[in-house]
Amino acid sequence: MSQEPNINTDSVVNLKKTSLPVPRRMPVRPAENIHPNSDSYGNVGPDSGFAIKIVNKYSELWGFHPRKKLITKIIVNLILFRASYFGRAPTAADLHLVLGLLRVSENNSGELSSTVLDRSSKESMQGLHLTKVFNFLT
């Protein structure tokens, strides 16, 4: 390829000759929000395993219940439902909102009664019907 006549190659710095480290390329991520004061704090990132990691920190709240694995699946699915609606990764704020709406507290399963748990166990995505009962997108 021939040299453009209007470009002066003497003033161009050769990056191979500099002693500076290679600058990192930061891709543009429109869904990323780095202001913690914002309601949609978080960024597009980890998969559902991260939601499980968040929920496992608080699993002792319903650890007494005989169907604690089902309750964990329901809460993880509701956190993922909320986070995916906003187009970001799940956060601890999602967990607190879900626990607050379901009124889950220590030694109390709140709105997750035996009939709700029976219905959720038959769904392919446990707890999906709860998205029609409660507004998890507030």
LINBEL-V56834 format. One record per backbone hydrogen bond with DSSP energy under -1.0 kcal/mol. CO is the residue of the C=O (numbers start at 1). NH is the residue of the N-H. E is the energy in kcal/mol with one decimal. If there is no record, write none. Layout:
<<CO	NH	E> <CO	NH	E>>
This chain:
<<14	17	-1.1> <29	32	-1.5> <33	42	-1.2> <35	38	-1.6> <42	33	-1.7> <43	89	-1.9> <47	50	-1.5> <48	52	-1.9> <49	53	-1.8> <50	54	-1.9> <51	55	-2.4> <52	56	-2.5> <55	58	-1.4> <58	61	-1.9> <61	107	-1.3> <62	65	-1.2> <65	68	-1.0> <67	71	-2.0> <68	72	-2.2> <69	73	-2.1> <70	74	-2.4> <71	75	-2.4> <72	76	-2.4> <73	77	-2.5> <74	78	-2.1> <75	79	-2.1> <76	80	-2.4> <77	81	-2.2> <78	82	-2.0> <79	83	-2.6> <80	84	-2.5> <81	85	-1.4> <82	86	-1.4> <83	88	-2.1> <91	95	-1.3> <92	96	-2.3> <93	97	-2.1> <94	98	-2.4> <95	99	-2.8> <96	100	-2.0> <97	101	-2.6> <98	102	-2.3> <99	104	-2.0> <102	111	-3.2> <105	108	-2.1> <108	105	-2.2> <109	112	-2.0> <111	113	-1.9> <113	117	-2.5> <114	118	-2.2> <115	119	-2.2> <116	120	-2.4> <117	121	-2.0> <120	123	-1.0> <125	128	-1.8> <128	131	-1.4> <129	132	-1.2> <130	134	-2.7> <134	136	-1.0>>
